[in-house]
Amino acid sequence: MSSSSPSLLSRRSTAELELPVPPEFRCPISLELMRDPVATKASLVAAYHLALADGHAAARLAEAGLVPSLVELLIDGDRSTAEKALAALDATLASEAGRARARADALAVPVLVKKMFRVSDTATELVVSALHRICKKWHDGDDDEVGSPAARRSAVVDAVQVGAFQKVMMLLQVGCRDATKEKATELLKLMIKYETRGGAHCIDAMDFRGLKRVS
């Protein structure tokens, strides 16, 4: 794909928005019915660049069903597929629609947390970025049904219950890039916030000792 492709695609209407893949794939944007690993990875790269280049395109991709499809790919995908799916997911979550779809997907947070430390350092940092986008309130407009405090709290509680607190603590202890460290620290604060409010009960008291290392 040429460097100009994402910008050209982003100017199309929603009805015309399609990724150039073989006709045997019924829904290339949502990555459904992908049978060829090479085509799957090519479409993931295209989706990533499209979502990254244009916020409106990211929202349209989310509305087309991209988020749950990416989550499904993460479950059994190899390292290369997982990294590309995480990059596309993180870019899509920059849109309000993307965050809404992720908060509404019961598998999104558990699958993301499970992928920490299991794929690569790059994948782990992408997971932290994605969780940060899902759990944080971004602006006043991020308060519809799935952007409400209750929906965000549910996402944070889900993360805590599947072990996100301990994994994020471990990441900060072993070290990561400054940008990831900032997001990880904010995630910890969100998880502690809802723990102290009684929203989750899966953080062991011993876990808080490590917070002295977080700055």
C-alpha positions in Angstrom: 0.0 0.0 0.0 1.3 3.4 -0.9 1.7 6.1 1.7 -1.1 8.1 0.1 -3.7 5.3 0.4 -4.9 6.1 4.0 -5.6 9.7 3.1 -7.5 8.7 -0.1 -9.6 6.2 1.8 -10.3 8.6 4.6 -12.0 11.0 2.1 -14.5 8.4 1.0 -18.0 8.3 2.4 -19.0 5.6 5.0 -20.8 3.6 2.3 -17.7 3.6 0.1 -15.1 2.9 2.8 -13.5 -0.4 2.0 -10.0 -1.9 2.2 -8.6 -3.3 -1.1 -8.6 -7.1 -0.4 -9.7 -10.1 -2.5 -13.4 -10.4 -3.2 -13.6 -13.7 -1.2 -13.6 -11.6 2.0 -17.1 -10.5 2.7 -16.3 -7.8 5.1 -12.7 -6.5 4.8 -13.1 -3.6 7.3 -14.3 -5.8 10.2 -11.8 -8.5 9.1 -14.6 -11.2 9.1 -14.1 -14.4 7.2 -10.4 -13.8 6.7 -8.9 -17.1 5.6 -5.5 -16.0 4.3 -3.0 -15.0 7.1 -1.2 -12.7 4.7 -4.3 -10.9 3.7 -5.3 -10.6 7.3 -2.0 -9.0 8.3 -2.2 -6.7 5.3 -5.7 -5.6 6.2 -4.6 -5.0 9.8 -1.8 -2.7 8.6 -4.3 -0.9 6.4 -6.8 -0.5 9.2 -4.0 0.8 11.5 -2.9 3.5 9.1 -6.4 4.5 8.3 -7.4 4.8 11.9 -4.2 6.6 12.8 -4.5 9.2 10.0 -8.1 10.2 10.5 -10.2 10.2 13.7 -13.4 10.1 11.6 -12.1 7.0 9.8 -11.3 5.4 13.2 -14.8 5.9 14.3 -16.2 4.5 11.1 -14.0 1.4 11.5 -15.3 0.9 15.0 -18.9 1.3 13.9 -18.2 -1.3 11.2 -17.4 -3.9 13.8 -13.6 -3.7 13.8 -13.1 -3.8 17.6 -14.6 -7.2 18.4 -13.0 -8.7 15.3 -9.6 -7.5 16.5 -10.2 -8.9 20.0 -11.0 -12.3 18.4 -7.8 -12.2 16.4 -5.9 -11.6 19.6 -7.1 -14.7 21.2 -5.2 -17.2 18.9 -3.1 -14.9 16.7 0.6 -15.4 16.3 3.1 -12.8 17.4 3.0 -10.8 14.2 -0.8 -10.9 14.0 -1.2 -10.0 17.7 1.1 -6.9 17.4 -0.6 -5.7 14.3 -4.1 -6.3 15.8 -3.1 -4.4 19.0 -1.7 -1.5 17.0 -4.9 -1.3 14.9 -7.0 -1.6 18.1 -5.1 1.1 19.9 -5.5 3.5 17.0 -9.2 2.7 16.7 -9.6 3.4 20.5 -8.5 7.0 19.9 -12.1 7.5 18.7 -15.1 7.8 21.1 -16.8 5.1 19.0 -13.9 2.8 19.4 -13.8 3.2 23.2 -17.5 2.6 23.3 -17.3 -0.7 21.4 -14.5 -1.9 23.6 -16.3 -1.1 26.8 -19.3 -2.9 25.5 -17.3 -6.0 24.6 -17.0 -8.4 27.5 -13.9 -10.0 26.1 -11.9 -6.9 25.3 -10.4 -6.1 28.7 -9.7 -9.7 29.7 -8.1 -10.5 26.4 -5.9 -7.4 26.5 -4.7 -8.1 30.1 -3.9 -11.7 29.2 -1.6 -10.5 26.3 0.6 -8.6 28.7 4.1 -10.2 28.8 2.9 -13.0 26.5 3.7 -11.6 23.1 6.5 -9.0 23.0 7.6 -5.8 24.7 5.9 -3.9 21.9 2.6 -5.8 22.4 2.7 -5.2 26.2 3.1 -1.4 25.7 0.3 -1.4 23.2 -1.9 -3.3 25.7 -1.2 -0.6 28.3 -2.1 2.1 25.8 -5.3 0.4 24.9 -6.4 -0.2 28.5 -5.5 3.4 29.3 -7.8 4.6 26.5 -10.7 2.3 27.6 -10.6 3.1 31.3 -10.0 6.8 31.2 -12.5 9.6 30.7 -11.1 11.7 27.8 -13.5 14.7 27.5 -16.9 15.9 28.5 -18.4 14.3 25.4 -17.2 10.9 26.5 -20.3 10.5 28.7 -22.9 8.6 26.7 -24.2 5.2 27.8 -20.9 3.4 27.3 -18.8 6.4 28.2 -20.5 6.9 31.5 -18.7 6.6 34.8 -20.4 3.3 35.4 -19.1 1.9 32.1 -15.6 3.1 32.7 -15.8 1.7 36.3 -16.9 -1.6 34.9 -13.9 -1.7 32.6 -11.5 -0.9 35.4 -13.1 -3.5 37.7 -12.8 -6.1 34.9 -9.1 -5.2 34.5 -8.5 -5.6 38.2 -10.3 -8.9 38.4 -8.2 -10.5 35.6 -4.9 -9.4 37.1 -4.1 -6.0 35.5 -3.0 -4.4 38.7 -0.2 -6.9 39.3 0.9 -6.9 35.7 1.0 -3.1 35.4 3.0 -3.0 38.7 5.4 -5.6 37.3 5.8 -3.5 34.1 6.8 -0.4 36.1 9.2 -2.4 38.1 11.0 -4.0 35.2 11.0 -0.7 33.2 9.4 0.7 30.1 9.4 3.7 27.9 8.4 7.0 29.5 5.2 7.4 27.6 4.1 3.9 28.6 5.2 4.5 32.2 3.0 7.6 32.4 0.0 5.6 31.1 0.7 2.7 33.4 0.9 4.9 36.4 -2.4 6.5 35.6 -4.0 3.1 35.1 -2.7 2.1 38.6 -4.3 5.3 40.1 -7.6 4.4 38.4 -7.6 0.9 39.7 -6.8 2.1 43.2 -9.5 4.7 43.0 -12.2 2.1 42.3 -10.7 -0.4 44.8 -11.0 2.2 47.6 -14.6 2.9 46.5 -15.5 -0.8 46.8 -15.6 -1.3 43.0 -13.2 -4.2 43.0 -11.8 -6.5 45.6 -8.9 -8.2 43.8 -6.0 -6.1 44.8 -4.0 -7.6 47.7 -2.8 -5.3 50.3 0.8 -6.4 49.6 0.5 -5.0 46.1 0.4 -1.5 47.3 3.9 -1.7 48.7 5.2 -1.4 45.1 3.6 1.9 44.6 6.6 3.5 46.4 8.5 2.8 43.2 6.0 4.6 41.0 6.8 8.2 40.4 
